[in-house]
Amino acid sequence: MVKALQYKTFGKPDVLQLVDLPLVHPKADEVSIKVSHVGLNPMDWAIMGNPEVAPNFGVKLPKLLPMILLE
């Protein structure tokens, strides 16, 4: 299993949920990388907190943030 941050509702950072996901194995033409650090841009937080703006950026809920924490 891997951990990921997910949000199902728009709002402040406290709406983020740490969820378990199955480990996905790469296909023959894909690679798997280990991530040690990630970051979010101010725009990510602005979109997450503003449901009126999110559709302009293609954001639909639930949304997994592009960071998977490997154990």
Secondary structure as UniProt FT lines:
FT   STRAND          2..7
FT   HELIX           13..15
FT   STRAND          17..21
FT   TURN            28..29
FT   HELIX           42..48
FT   TURN            51..53
FT   HELIX           54..57
FT   STRAND          63..69
//
